[in-house]
Amino acid sequence: MTDNPLLAESTLPYNYPHFDLIKDEHYRPAYEAGMAAELEEVDAIAHNVAQPAFENTIVALERSGQLLARVERVFSSLNGTLTNPELQKIEKEMAPRLAAHNDAIRLNPALFARISALFEKRDRLGLDPESLRLLERYHRDYVRAGARLNEADQTRLRNLNAEIATLHTTFAQNVLKERNAAALTVDTREELAGLSDNEISAAADAAQAAGLEGKYLLSLLNTTGQPPLASLTNRALREKIMAASLARGGSGGEFDNRAVIARLARVRAERAALLGYASHADFQVELQTAGSVEAINRLMTRLAPAALANARQEAADLQAMIDREGGGFRLAACDWALYAEKVRADRYAFDEAQLKPYFEMQRVLKDGVFFAATRLYGLTFKERTDLPKYHPDTQVFEVFDEDGSPLSLFIVDWYARPSKRGGAWMNAYVPQSHLLGRRPVIANHLNVPKPPAGEPTLLTYDEVNTAFHEFGHALHGMFSDVKYPKFAGTLVPRDFVEYPSQVNELWMTWPEVLQNYARHHQTGESLPAALVEKVKATAKFNQGFATTEQLAATLLDQAWHQLKPDEVPEAAGVLDFEAAALKKSGMDFPPVPSRYRSTYFSHIFASNAYSAGYYSYIWSEVLDADSVEWFKQRGGLTRANGDHFRKTLLSRGGSVEAMQMFRDFAGRDPDLNPLLQRRGLELSAGSAAGIE
């Protein structure tokens, strides 16, 4: 136990984790010690003989559980980016135990009695606004956790929570394992016509690593669409890739997720009913800025027909291109990406592949992402090579504020690997808190395919956009300036958390920033002005597709989570339910499948985080598009604008009501029109252009 680095606060700068010392065998004893310590701390708070006071109850709770929180942050982060069978085994073991542990705290009657006593006299305690919000938050969270239920219902709730935690883990592990197992083996180089030499070499290296010498291996991402589909001219191979992508988790076999989904949807609905809510969606949305499922449904109903109309027009244009080339086939999902690029090239004399030589990864990071942050916020960055890494492909930077004072550590982990979950995300290894005297350690993760040794890493347009997006989350964590851990950084409503990160995407194509980082990796030549103009000209191109696939996933999420327990289908009916839900919403357009099918929709079934909350991306984009117009109208990339955004919003975490932060920033309520203009959508006559 004395050799376990997780049991003590790290002595490294910023309490940065001792990645060089942490071993798999350290997690179980650290979890055990962490849970025991927190229960002991909570018991002391609950049975304190002194009268309940804000300091001896609420602040004491904020200070409690730090060992367990540290263990959980390190474990969950590394399990997401560098997993292995042992970590997956630990995850499965610990999921129900952690759920039971949390229930033991939230359902502690003596503790809730102290919180309730303080809550009842909250207006007479003389608390500052952040402290008052903290007290109200604790009371609300404990009520939502079942603190007011009778003993029998609490026992039922504990069982449901444990089962839900286990189902989350099973779903997530099935998705990762099947994604790796579903990689396609290609026999000949000729079949890969259309891919670049580097992409083909990378496929050969992947096959060799898998013991398939002389062949080529195409790995799958966790989305329905797959990058090679935009380039491959071999339609038979495109069909195989799309079929393999769509079949994941729903065609039988070891990693089939249909039974997991059916059970999880039912148990979530049962838990919601037990807690007095009409559905899991109602339970989840209560905490969000949307406020109600009706508000979400109204927004989706308004956007879906316009998005689908655009997608159908785009499909007609793609079919015309297929016919003009004498293709002799009807447009299918596997064809969309390739023919969209052909139409784009024909209409604008532009191919996105023309951009890639100008997007070398380190330049994007240092001369793009970091440069924009320097111009906007005065930040500077220094690489730290003295700190241990959990993987050699990662980088660590120390971030300094405008006055040179240390602000944060930032971990960059952009390369894909089989041990890494799909997608892109930010996490905090150490969240900021004045109460605990902590400065943040923040990480960004992408899934960029690693090129062959010696070759430059050239990013796609979407990958560059993702880099700027995730760094927006990182800034939210770095700039956090709150007292209490519960409000740190991105701990805001789910349908608000994507908003600041989406705003940060603006700087990707801002002229001053683009000119600084978009340089040819061989010649150093700046991205030609003609190409920049073509990027601008195509801004609304293919937005019908993009909006439709996103809304289809959003509507699927809501369809699953607005069900009552007896409405949830059995495992055999999961895919039929999905098809019926898309048909009912008008989004069953085969050339544009949902961005995620239910069986690999990790956002909503691998954890509670985005369940009934995938709408957050489009909801947040309303705020984002409106804020982008705010920046543009005030000169864009200026320190004054950055300082205002930081002061009114990025630094405040969850310490202020989310929409109040938007109003503090913008000076008014949000407007839907900028989003409609961005996506090229036209609402039907009589549709109000506001967010509810």
C-alpha angles and dihedrals in degrees: 000000000000089000094054108109092197094065095069133047110267115259092210121105113289088007086283109183120263093241089168092060103036114102131181092252091061096067103070096051090042091052090048092050092045095052093045092049094049094048089051091049093047092047089054090051094046094050099038106141091216118093114268111275132170092249098045094044117022099027089041089055090051089054094045127090096029095138093052092044091053093049092047094049093051095042097046092045096050092040087058097047104028109019129165136178093272093053090047090052091050090048091055092047096047101042097079092036092054090048089053091046092054090047090052088060101038092045096047103124096202091052094047090049090059092047091048092049090055093043092054092057097033094125091058098050097083093231124169114244096263092048092047090050089050092054092048090047093053092050093048093046093051092048090050089048090060103262091144096051121106120254095264093050091047089055089052090048092052090054092049093049092050092050093047091052091052092048091051091055094045092051094048094048092047091053094051095045095047092045088059094040092049095059109129122240114215120196104204139034090229091067088061095061110150096037118107121253090252092052091050091048090050090051090050091050091049091051092049091050088053092051095256099124114191094016135092129241124206112197122207129234120218094255124086093243117067126207097235090061089075092061112023113106093189102095094192090058091046089054091051092051094049092045091050091048094050094044096058113123096359111069103072129264135098097315100043108142101190096099090045091053094046093050095042094050090049096046092047089051091049091051091050091051091048089054092049102259128130092229144347088263091057090049093050099041093052088082096045132089089246088068098197143030088239090063091050092047091050093053093046092047090053096047103038101070093048092047093048092047089055091047092052091051090049089049090054090053091050092048090051089055091049091051093046089056091048092245095155096208139095118252113266134180091265090059101048101086095046096047093041087061090047092052090046091051092047095046100039103017085240136126119185088223086072089070099053098081087059095053105073108170101236092046090050090052102042104025096034116027096029094037092056090050090051093051094044102037107013093245123156128197133212122185114236111211092168096073122086120254130213089213130018092232092065128092130206124209132184112222121213128197124235092273092051095256117140113260111168150331116248125201117202115203108166107148124095122234135168091253092057126087118240128265130029129286148159126230137178117231087183118018120209120257133160090199091060096032094239133150118201131266107196132184134198122203129194133166104232113162109246112236125226115286112285095019123113120251105242116188130214120237090256092050091053089049090050091051091056091043095053091045087058087062089047091054089051088057097041096049094048108133105176135127101223127060092223090069100041122136115310095010091119132114112304093239090054101044095077093051100080091043092051090051089056089061087072092076094058091080099025103129097236092049097041092050090052099053108020099087129139109265092225106033102025088230115154119248102276116255089234090060091047090054090050090052089054092045092054096046093113095036114121092003091130088062094043094049094043096051090047095047091046089058091045092051091048090053092051093044091057096044101043089062125111116229096261091049095061112107125233119255093268090057099049097101092042089053090050092051092047092048092052091046093049091051092047092243098113097116107143097205088060108043121186114283085242130020115219093253094063100025095126094169091069106025105035093063142353092254101095099015106132083000108087087103084073092088095059092036091052090046089064088061092040097052090046091050092048088058088050090056094045093051090052101048101278117232101039132132091235091057093044093048091050093050091047095047098045100037124357096055097047101068109184095329092106130043107273101235090045087059090053091050091048089053101041100027093231145042119290125269125216096209098085090056092050091050092047093052096039093241127153118198120215117265113283097028109132115231101223138099117245 
